Each structure stands twice: as C-alpha cells, then as structure tokens.
Amino acid sequence: MSRVSGAAVTGLAIALVAGCAGSSTESADLTEVRIGDSFAATHPIGRSGTAAFMEVLESKGPDAGMDIEYYASGQLGKQRDMPAVLRTGIAQIAAVSPAYVGTQLPMSNVGDLPGFTQDPCVGGDAMLEIMQPGTTLFEAELAPQDVRPLWVAYIPGYEAMSGAFPVDSVKALQGKIMRSTGGAADRVVDQAGAAGVSMPLGDMYEAISRGTVEGTLASPISITPYSLEEVISYSTDGARLGSFTVTYSVSNSVWNEMTPDQQAVLAEASELAQVEVCEELTRSMDESKQAMRDAGVQMVAVTDAQRPEWEALAAPVREAWVDDLESIGLPAQQVLDDFTAALARAESEHGGERS
C-alpha cells in the first residue's frame, strides 16, 4: 500500500463508494473492497464459507461497482488486529474473532461460553441474529467499533487436549499450562485450575513441541489444518468446553455509504457463505476426530458418569462473565438472554440440535 494514513484510506473508500451511484461500470469509479482474514484455503472456513463468499463477490461485484481484492492467511494483519484493520480502512471486510479482541468486543464473546450448542449451523445462525442492527449487542458494542457482521462461522465442541498427560478428568488440568484462545476460553481454563496462555492456534505446534505449553482448549475442527495432531497425544471427546466465533464483518461506515446494489451483492454472498460454512464445519467435526485418532491421538470419551464434572465448569463461567461485564456497565445479561433465545429459534429451524 502507498503511504496513506488510515483515516485517509477510510475516507477514500467511502468517497469511492459514494461515487459509484452513477457510472459504476467505469473502472475509475469502482469501489475498492479489500477483504482480509487469517485462514488458509485448506481450513474448513476458508474452503467453504470464504470460497463461496468470494465466488459471489468476484462474479457479481464488478457489475455493482466493486473492485474485489482478497488477502488470506493474515496478510493484512493478525486476528487481534482485524477491528483496527476495518476502522482504519486497510480492509473494508475482515474476519473478526471476538476471542482475540476481548477488550474491544467482550460481549460478542457470548457464543464462545461453555455449555451451549454443539451444532455449527445452530450456533452460527443464533450469533448472526443477535449481531444485527437494532439488537442490544450491535447497538451497544459492534456499532461503536464500526463492525457490522455479514456472516458467522461457529466452531463448537471445544475439548481439552494435551501433549503428554492424559486428560481423563477436570482435575488432570489443575496446575497445567494450557493455551487458550482468550475471552471465554480463558475463563474455562481458570475455572479448571490451569494456568492460561493466550495465543493463536497457529503458534501452538512449536509451543507444545518445546513444552512452552502443556495443552490447549480447541475444537478438533481446528487441529488438522495446523497439523497439531502430530504433537497432541490426548484429547477429551465430549467435554463441551466452549466454541469459537468468527464474524466476517464489513466496516459499518462503509456499508452505510454503499449503493443498494452493492449491499445486495454482499447480502447474497453472505447468505450463501453462512450456509456453506456451517455445513462444512458439521462434516469436518467427525473427519477431524478420525484424523486425530489415525495420527495416534488418544480420544478420551467423557462418560455419563464423568459428564457432570465437566458440565460443572459451564455455569460459574457464564455467571462470572455476566457479573464482570455488568460491573463495568455493559448489558451482558441481556446479550446472554438474547443468545439463549436465538439458539432456541435456530434449533427449531434446523430441526433440533445435531450432535
């Protein structure tokens, strides 16, 4: 990029959008829409939702006056940088993960709390619903950060995984150094009596190989894209320790300056991406677990007798999350209630939760 300030880039983007209402097919008037994320094409999100999203944008965007540029695998910044990437105009659309930006989007982490749905479609639809304009979450948190979610990838089924010690009980985690995503996952680690280290999953291979961390909370879906089955020896199966939410979001200020045709293209691309990503994540869960088994990872099933021990982590984590955010004036209880209600509607629409 040329040496232009972030504010100038944002202003340029908005000006370009405004100029597209007339001769949108002329190259000089095309709105520049840069899209940034941190996923490789082999990641389940990259090969499904992102691929579908980009296919629609690249085929229909130019006719609506948009010049589409896609930067994968963190080329425009790390996951924790994505809200700033949107605000400064480095990108107009970015994959924002609330877990990595907890100080900026603490209430958007509601979907990552433990004890909720294990269905990517149910979770994704519920999160998208409570992130729309007019909702408590959007008006209180997302709009002030200039973030407008377009579609949501919801990775459920967080398990406790380790490099060298069996994870056959909650007590096995006590005193261990566990990597987590941040946000709600940090609270689960703390509740289990472990010491949390927040780092992106892509840094985990080296960390667990060297013993810098002893284990992680993660979904099997995210393990194989990073070859972590090579360094993980044990994993719970059915602990249900939380989820990970990714929102593909547009700068709200840019969205408000877009023409109706441009907004319609984004809406069509997002609707397709929402369906594609949840279906791919559903397929990937079983495939990822089997790939871990094939690599020699011992999957320790949570029995009916053990389940209350693991489920006992969820309630205090949710209660502490609400109390902490309410204490600084945020409407966390309302957001949690909205998410719970949205989950019920999504489960009904999808015919009940699919485990």
N, C-alpha and C positions, 0 to 999 in steps of 0.2 A: 504494500500500500504506500501511497505517497505520504509525505509528512504533513498530515492534516489533523487538527485536533479532533477529539471525539465529538465535541459539540458541533463542530463544523460538519463532520460526517453525517451526524443525525440530521442537521438542518438541510444538508444536500439531499439526503434520502427523502425527506418529507417534501422538499421542493420538487424533486423529480416526480414523486407520486402525484402531487397536485397538478403538474404539467401534463400528466398522461390523459387527462379527461378529454383532450382534443384529439390530436393525431397520435394515438397510442401505438400505431404500427410503424411509425418512423423511428429508426434506431436512436436518433438523438434524444427522443422523448421517452425511451424505455426506462422504467423504474428499476434500479439496481436492487435485487433481493439476494443478499448473501445469507447462506444457511450454514451454521456451524454446529457440529456435535463431536462426541468423543468416541463414537462407535466404529469399529471396523466393519467391512462389508460382510464378514463371516459371523458377526454377532447376531443372535436371533432378532434383535431390534433392527439392526442395520439391514439384514437381508429380507425383512418383511415390511414393517411399518415405514421405515425410511425409504426403502426401494419403491414402495407403492406411492408414497408421498411425492418423491422426486419424479416418478414417471408421469404423474398428472401435471405437476408444475412445468416440467420440461416440454410436455406436449401442448398444453393449453396456456401456459403463462405468457409466451411471446404475443399471442393474439390479444391478450388482455393488457399488454403494455408492460410486461415484466421481463427483465433480463436476469435469469436464474444462475447463480453460482453456488456450488456446494463444496464445503470444506469438511472432510471427515477426519476422524482419529485425532481430534484435538489440535488441528492446525491453527485455529483461531483463539485457542486458549484451553485451559483445563476446565474440568467440570465446575470447580468453585468460582471460575471467572465468568460463567455464562450470563448471569444477570447484568454484570457490568458491560459485557460484550453487547448486550441489547441496548442498554442505556446510552452507551457512547456511540452507537451506530456502526461499530465494527461489523456486526451482523444485524440483519433485520429479523431473522428467525434463528433460534438456538434451542438446544436440548438442555433444559434446566432441571437439575435433580435437587429437590429440596433438602435431602440429607446432607449435601455438600455445602449448602448455603444457609445453615440453620439460623444464623444471626439475622439474615435478611428475610427469610421465608419460614419462620418457625412453625406457623400454623399449617402451612402446606405439607408439613411432615406427618399430618394426621393419618394418612393412609399407610405409613410405614410402622405404625404401632402394632404390637403383637396381639394375637388372638382374633384377628379378623379373617376375611375370606381367603381361601387358597386358590380361587379361580381368577386368572388374569383378566378375563372378559368382564366379570362382575366388578372386580376392583377397579379396573380401568374406566369403565363407564361411570361408576359412582364418583370417582375422583374428578373426572371431567365435568360431571354435573355440578359439583359444588364449587368449581373453579370458574363458572361463567359469570358475566356481568350481572349485577343485581344480588348475587349471593353475599353472605357475610364474609366468606374467605376472599372473594375477589375485591370487594369494596374496601375491606379493612387492611388487606395485605398485598394482593397482587397488583392492583391498580397503582398504588403509591410507588411500587417498584417498576412500573412500566412493563409489566409482564401480563400477556394475555394468552393462556393456554389454547392451543389448537387441537391437539390430540395427546393422549396419555398412554404410555407403556407402563404396565404394572407387573412387577416381578415378585410373585409371592413365594411362600414356602421357605423362609429363611431357616437354615439349620446351623447347629454348632459343629464346626469342623476343626480338626487338629492335625498337626504334623507328626506327633509322636505319642500322644496319650489318648487312651480310649475315652470317648465322650458318652458314657453309658448312664450318666446322671447329671443333674444340675450341680451337685457337689464336685463333680470332676472338673468343673470350670473354676472353682474357687482358687484364687491366687494366681491364675494363669494370665499371661499377657495375650490378649485377644484383639485382633484387628476388627474394626467395625467401620461402617460407612459414615458414622456421625449421626447426629439427630437422634431419632427414636432408638436406633440400634445401640447407641452409647448407653442409653438408659437400661436396656436389657442386659448388657454386659455388666453394668454396675450392680443391677439387681441380683445377678448371678454370683456376685462376689469376685469377679475377674477385674483385671486392670485393662482398660480400653486404650487402644491406639487407633486413631482415625487416619486412614489412608485409602486412596483409590485401589480398587481390586487389581488394577494393572501393575501395581507395585508389590503385590503380595508374593509373587513367585520368589523373588530374591529375598524378601524379608523372612519368609518361613524357611527357605533353604538355609539361611545363615543363622536361624534361631532368634532373629530380632523380635519376632512374634512367635507365639506357640500355636495359635489357631485363629479362626475367623468366624464371624457370622456372615453367611451368604446363602443365596439360593443356588441349587445345583445348576440352574439355567445359566448362571454367570461363570461357572467354574471352567467348563471345557473350552470356551473361546480364548481363555488365557492359559490353557494347558496346566491348570493348577492341580488337576488330578494326578499329575506327576510328583507333586510334593506333599499332597494331603494323604494321610493314612487312614483317618477315621472320620465318620460323619454320622450325625443323628439322621433318622429318617422319620419325619412326622412330628418334630418338636414345635413347629409353627411359631417361630420366634420373631416374625415380622415380615415386612415386604420392602420393596424399593420402587419408588415412583419416579418416572421420568416424564417431564412435560415438554413436548415440542411447542414452543411459545413464540409468538410474534411480539415485537415491541408494540405496546398498546397505542402509543402516539402515532406510529407508522400506520397501524391498522386503521385508525380513525381518519387518516388522510388518504386512504386508498379509495379507488373508484369502486362502485358496486360490482363491476365485472371482475376486478382483481380480488375482492373479498369473496366472490362466488367461487373463483378458482381455488382459493385457499381452503374454503369450506368443503368443496368437493374432494380435494386431495386429502384433507384431514379426516373426513368421514371414512374414506377407503383405508387410510393408514390405521385408524382406530380398530377396524375390523381385522385387517391383516395381521397386526402385531399381536392382538390377543389370541388369535387362532394359532399363530406360530409359537407363542410362548406356552400355550397349552400343550402343543405337540412336543415342544422341546423339553418339558419337565421330565417326562419318562425317559426320553432319549438320553438326556444328560445324566440321570441317575444310573442308567445302564452303562454309559461310557465310563462313569466313575468306578462302577463295580468291575468292569472289564480291565481297568487300569490297576486294580488291586485295592481300591479303597474299601474298607470295611464299613458298610452301611448298617448302623446300629438302630434297628427299628424301635420306636417308642411303643411299648406295650400298653394295654389298657390300664394295667396296674401302675405304670410309671407316668401316664398322661397327666394326672392331677398335679404332679410335681412340676412338670414343665408349664402347664397352664397357669399355675400359681404365680408365675412371673408376670403375666399379662396385666392383671387388674391393678397392682400397685404402680406399674409403669405408666399406664394410662392415667391413673389418678394423679400421680406426680407431675405428668406432662401438663394436665389441665391446671393444677394448682400453681405451678411455676409460671405459666404464661398468663393466667388470670391475675397473678400478683403484680405483673407489670402492665396491667390494663388491657390485655388482649382478650377478645371474646372466644377463648379456646373451647369452653364447654359448648357454646352454640355451634362451633365448627364441628366438634366431635358428634353432637346430636345430628347435625345435617348429614355428616358422612354415614352415620349408622342408618338413618332413614333412606339415604340414597342407595346404600348397599341392599336394603330390603327390596327396593323397587327394581334394582338391577337383577337381583336373584330371581325375582318373579318374572322379569322379562326373558331371562335366559333359562327359565325352567328349573330354577333351583341351583345351588352351588354344585359345581362339578369338581370333585376332588381328584 
